[in-house]
Amino acid sequence: MLETSARLLRLLSLLQTPREWTGAELAERLAVSTRTVRNDVERLRNLGYPVHGTRGAVGGYRLGAGAALPPLLLDDEEAVAVAIGLRTAAGGTITGVEETSLRALVKLEQVLPARLRRRVDALKQYAVAVPRDDLGPRVDADTLSALAAACRDHERLRFGYRSHDGSESRREVEPYRLVNWGRRWYLVGFDVERSDWRTFRVDRLHPRTPTGPRFTPRDLPEDAVDQVRRGVSSAGWRYRAQVVVHAPAEQLAERINPAIGTITSVDDTRCLLDTGADSIEALAVHLGLLGADFTVTKPAELVELVRALAGRYHRATKPGPQET
């Protein structure tokens, strides 16, 4: 009986992988006959597990979705990853999942082998959590689920939106991607009224029901994460500058990511960098780290600061009075 029970658990573990298994493959993995595999599959079905089977040369077995969640059989790395993810969710920025995440974590830690519990406990003991008030804006789990479903089903969204300057507006958007960057969630979508791609902070939008009609998906103009980086960075810049960098656009693009700015080719040896920062000092430092010569003409305060820094760096390389 013990061998049969252990074999059933192993069979269930194999069927939980996202693929179909032929009877011969399962028999080889379990070191039994194909007839035993058929009998074990029938036992799992009698226990309530929805094991689907297809006949034919390319047929096989796979585990489908059932009315109840079957036991999840995880390897060591998967178990640790799930525990870490649940602990993060229990104190994260998504409202409505903290308590359920903590309950699931307690159940998982209760059955973890000692060797794995030590790894999870080490993380719990030595990883310092940021106080909840410093985590930034939090989003509702139901809102995230609704936005994800609209992305999946290609349904237009209608929502009220508050911009970074506090202005309120109503938007109708074709949603495409949800992006988690840092401690914030963003929605990338096509704004129907503005006929352009936009990035929206999820904590600033208020969905209106019902969702709109289905739409035919468009091709995203760029990677969704890069689109968020561009939108978030430019919205947060206090100072902006257009700088001519004396390097090919392809060469500069290898050194910076889209969060730094937008690159436009001028010719084979120059490109235009549209960039910014929250202070003139930070902007000047970033330009000095580009690894190429550049020409800046505005804003005036940036020109003056670059000029002052150039003199300071030049003086720093001169020998002092007592040096030889």
N, C-alpha and C positions, 0 to 999 in steps of 0.2 A: 504493500500500500504506500509506503514511504517513497519508493522509487517512482510509482505512478504519479503521486502528488508532485514530486520534484520535477518530473518530466512535463506535467501539465503547466507548471509555472514557467518552465523554460520555453515551452511551446507558446504560451501567452506572451512572453517577452519578445519572441521572434515576430509574432503577428502584429505587435505594436509598432514595428518599423514601417515607414510609409512605402510599402511595396507589396507585390503579390508573390507568394511562395508556392512553388509546385509541390506536389506531394513527395516527389523524389528528393527535392532540396531539403524539405523538412525532415524526411527520414534520415538523410545523410547527417544533418546537424544533430539530430537526437540519437543517432546510432540505433535506429529501430527500423522495422519494416513499414512500407507504405500503408499496409492494412492497420498497423498500430496507430499510425498518424490519423487515419480516417476515424478510428475508434476514439482517439483522444480529442479530435475536433468535435465529435458528437457529444463527448462528455462536457466540453466547454459550452456547447450550445445548450445542453440541459441545465447548466449552471447559470444561464442567462446571458452569456457573451455572444454578441452577434457576429459569428464567423461566417463570412460569405464565401461561397465557392463557385467557380465557373468551370465548365467542362471544356474539353478540347485540347489541342496540342499546346495552346498558349494559356490554358486555364490554370487556376491556382486558388490559393486561399488568402484572404485578407480580413482584418478586423474592422468592422464598420462601427458607426455610431449607434449606441443603444439607448435605452431609457435610463440607465444608471451608469455612473462612471466606474469602469473596472479598475482593479488595482494597477497602479503604474509601477512597472518594474524598471528601476533606474540603475545605471552603473555608477561607480564611485564619483566620477567627475560630474555626471548629470545631477546626482543627489546634492553635491556641494553647491553646484551652480543654482539649483532651485532654492536651496536654503538661503543663499546670499541674496537672490532676487526677492524672495519673500520678506527678508529682513529689511531690504531697501524699500520695498513697497509699504511696509508697515509704518515707516516714518517718512514717506516721500511726499511728493507734491500733488498727488491725485487723491482727491477727497472721496470718501465712500468705500475705500478698499483697505483701510488700515486695520480695522478689526478683523475682517475675514482673512487678511494676509497673516495676521498674528496667530489666529486659530490654526491655519494651515501649517504655519511654521512650527507651532508647538507639537502638532501631530507628527510632522516629519522628524523633528529632533528626537522625539520619543522612540522612534524605531531605527534611528541611525546607528550603525555599528560604532563601537568606541573609537576606532581609528579615524572615522569621518567626523564624529562629534568633536574630537580634539581640534580638527581643522576649522570647523565652524565656530567653536568656542574661542579659538585664538582670534578670529576676525572680530567676534563680538567684544572681546576684552580689549583689543589694542586698536581698533578702528574708532575714531572719534566722530560722532555725529554732529552735524551743524545744528544749533538750536532751531526749533521749528519756526520761530519768528523770522529767522534769517534765510529761510529757504526760498523766499520770493513768492510770487503769486501761485496759487494752487488752482487746479482745474477739477471739475466734477467728472467722476468716472462715467456717469450716464451721458454727459456731453461728448466725451471722447468716443464712447461706443457709437453714439448717433452719427458723429462725423465720419468715423471709420466705415460704418455701414453705407453712408451716402457715397463715399469714395468707391466702395466695392460695387455698389449697385448703379453707379453713374446717375445719381439723382441730384438735381439742383437743390441748393440750400438757400433759404432766406433767413437772414439774421440781422439783429441790431449790432452795431459795432462802434466802439469807442476808440478813437485814434490816440496816439501818444500825446497829442496836444489837448486832449479832453473833448474834442468835438465828436458829436454823435451822428451816425448815418445809418441808413438801411441798405443792405447789400443783397444782391442775388448773384450767387457764385456757383460755378461748376467745380466741385471739390476733387482734388487729385491725390494729395499726399498729406499725411500727418508727420511732422518732424519734431523730435525731441532734441533740443539743443540746450545744453547746460541745465538750468532748472526751469525752463519754459517749454511749452508746446506751441507749435505753429501749424497753421493750415495753409497749404499752397493750393491756389485755385485760380480759375479764370473768371474775372469780374465781368459779368455780362453787360452791364450798363456802361462800363468804362472800356470795354473791348480790349482788356489787357490782363496780363498775369499779375497777381497780387499775393502778398504774404500777410496772414492775419494771426495775431496773438490769440490763442484759444481762450485765455482767461478774460479777454476783452469782448468776446462775442456772446450773443444771447440768441440761440436758435429759435426760429419760429416754426410752428407746425401747421399743417403737414409739410413735408418736403415737396419740392417742385417736380416737374415732369422729368423723365429720363432724358439724357443727352448723349450724343455721339462723342466718345472721347477724342480729344485732340492730342497731338504729340507735344510732350513737355519740351519747352525750348532748351532746357538744360537740366542738369541733375537737381532734384528737388532740394537736397541739402545745400548745394551751392546757391540756389535761389534764396533760401532762407538766410544764408550768410550775407549775401548782398543786401537784402532788404533790411535785416536787423542792423547791420553795421552802418549803412548810410542813414538810417533813421536815428541812430544814436550819436552820430557825429555832431559835435558842436562847431568844429572848424573843418572846412573843406579846402582842397587845393587841386589844381590841375598842373601836373609836373611833366615836363618833357624829359624822359629818361633816355640817355644815349646808349641804348642797347636794343636789339631786336625784340619784338613783342614776345616771341616764343621763348627767348632766353629769360626774360623777366618773369613770365608765367611759371617757369620752373622754380622760381625762388619764392613766390608769394602765393597765398591761397585767395579765393574770391572774397574773403572777409576783409582783406586789406584794401581792395579797390578794383576798379574796372580798367582793363588795359585795351587801348586801341592803337593799332599799328599806324605809324606815320610813313615810314619807308623801311628799307632793309636794315638801317642802323639806328633808328629811333622809334619810340612809341610814346603815347600819351597815357599817363596814369592819373585817373580820377580817384583821389583818396581822401582820407580825413582822419580825425581823432578828436577826443574830448578835450584836448589842450594843445596849444601851439607847440609847447615843449615836446610832447609826445610825438607830434607830427614831424617835427624836425629830426628827432632821434630815429624814427622809422625810415625817413628818407636817407639818412646817413648809413643805414644798414642794408640798402638795396644792392650793394655790391657793384654799382655802376655810377658814372657821372650823371648829373641831372641839372636841369635849368628850371628855376622857380621864379615866377614873376608876380604872383599874387597868392594870398592876400599880403598886404604891405607888412603886417606884423610878422608874418612868416619869413619874408625876405630879410627883414632886419635881424631876426633871430638867427637865421642861417649865416648871415654876414658876421654877426657877433661870435657865433660858435666857430666859424672858420678862423677868425683871428685868435680865439682862445686856444684852439688846437694847434695853430701855427706857433704861438708863443710857448706852448707846452713842449715843443720839440727843440727849442733853442737852449744851448748850454747856459747854466746859471753862472753868477759871478765867480763862484769858487770852483767851477768845473773846468777841466782842461780837455 
